[in-house]
Amino acid sequence: MKNIVFIILLIIIIFLAVENFHKNKEIDNLHANISKKEQQTEIEATFQDDKESKKDYENDIKFEKKLTDWKLTLVNYENELPDNYNLELANIDNSRQFDKRAIYELNEMLKALKENGINNIWVQSAYRSIEYQNNLFNEKVNTYKKQGKTQEEAERLTLQTINKPGTSEHNLGLAVDFNYVDYSFEKSKGFKWLEENAENYGFILRYRKDKEEITKVDYEPWHWRYVGKEYAKEINELDMCLEEYIDYLNNNLYN
Ligand SMILES: [Zn+2]
């Protein structure tokens, strides 16, 4: 009798053990499935990240390319051209020169002005060498020094009328001044035409009245800067000056 009870108990124990084993196996399978799914989601997420970073990367390249484009070279009180900056020049006429890479568009613009009946317009000043600007600058400083000023004072006074060498866009060979280089130009037909059409030839009004605080240069209706058609249009559309546009490109980079 004792034996029978023992055997029955043993059968029950074995039965429960087998049952338990199956249950565990099911749970294991379930776990395996869940972790498989998790892995899948993780891979998908990584893929998603990759897509994003690929887009970011392409974007960075686009903005980096723009920022290093010679057409957008920024020259101002904070950004000096190096002394040894050299460029290939081409003649506008027998006394004036412009960057060789942009002279075609400058000539096309001048031609279009004439074709539109605007004849009383001419390029007064274009490229100026840093050396020329240096001589001009030093001459003026020496004049002040002869009057008894210290070097520091003489330089400060000189800077009121002459740009520090290397800080003028004319040193870059990508800027032109029209006519008498004075405010009467604003009233001319040529100025009106340029306001509407210069961007089609890659030129922008560089020192706008409403951007004086940013450019730190007084409004100059006569001074036009070549940046290329694509940028000229974008800069005007964004209603920015060159400093703002370059900031805008920098802010978009690595963002
Ligand atoms: Zn100028």
Boltz pocket constraint, residues with backbone or C-beta under 6 A from the ligand:
constraints:
  - pocket:
      binder: B
      contacts: [[A, 170], [A, 175], [A, 176], [A, 177], [A, 222], [A, 223], [A, 224]]
      max_distance: 6.0
